[in-house]
């Protein structure tokens, strides 16, 4: 008779747990989105159809368990707030792997439907435990990064439309403060003319 070894003890994973009843954010970031947007030939600086696909992919997460109670997305990232009712034993690796897998598969489905693009779209994830009162500060932090991303994206698009190369654009924008980027943008586009 052949003895079959149990490999359960060989599994390597973290037993980190989010403290029970402490809300947490799972932030997912897209992997290689720059290449994806190039391959799909998306409108720059922002593509409305692509944005709607991202919104639909995130909405689908609200039909799964555990359900987030709010989502905030910009660029290639989404932050999802969960109340933490002890799902998956509060195990960090279980939560982040399932949420990353869920957004990756949901987004891939949307991309296949809308662009006939059949490569998987991948997101990674991390978890941020916080008390509910800190969530507003967390959102303010992500919003400040969103604003910076917006300024950089529009400044890059304006310079590219002026015929500048990627290298020239990078050199021109290096070290510019937000106010300087905004001035560069407003020389070409009144801020009120930029879609919300």
Phi, psi and omega in degrees: 000132180273131178274126179264126181281144172275131181254005179304320181289346181270349181297133180250111174202161184278144174258022175299139179229143171285132179305132182304141179070009173262121178300159179212156174252137167251119177255124179250137178239138178287145180259129178058039180294332178300314179295319179300312182294328176293314181297324180278353180054052183284154177292138180248146009277339180223142181249117185300316181299317180297320178298317180296324176298316180298315179300315180297321178297319179290321178303323180299330179296335181283357176259356183258166175250138355288149180272130171289160177258344175203150176227142177231123182229147171201157179051241181246028183227153174223136174250128183239129179264128177242144181281338179071085177256024177085015180301142177056030180063021181062019182288122184301311185295328179289314181297308185292324180291320180289320179292316178299318179296320181295313180291324179298312181291320179298315180293319179299317178302314180296320181292319177299313181299318189265336184233357184055036180258119191250027172263147179291144174258128189244137174239145169256173183211154172219161184242140180232101176288141178200157174282152188303327180294336180279351183296324178298316177296322177299313179297321178299319178298312180294323179296321179295323176289325177298317179299315179297318178299317178301311181299313180298317182297314180291321179297317178298316181296319179297314180293323177295320178294336176276004176090010180284145177281165178303318180296316179297318180298313180301317180294318182293325185269346183302124175081000180288140177278165181305316181299320180293320177296318179298319178297318178299317180295313185291343174294331183252324185227121173298136183305325179294342180271356179273129181300140177294000000 
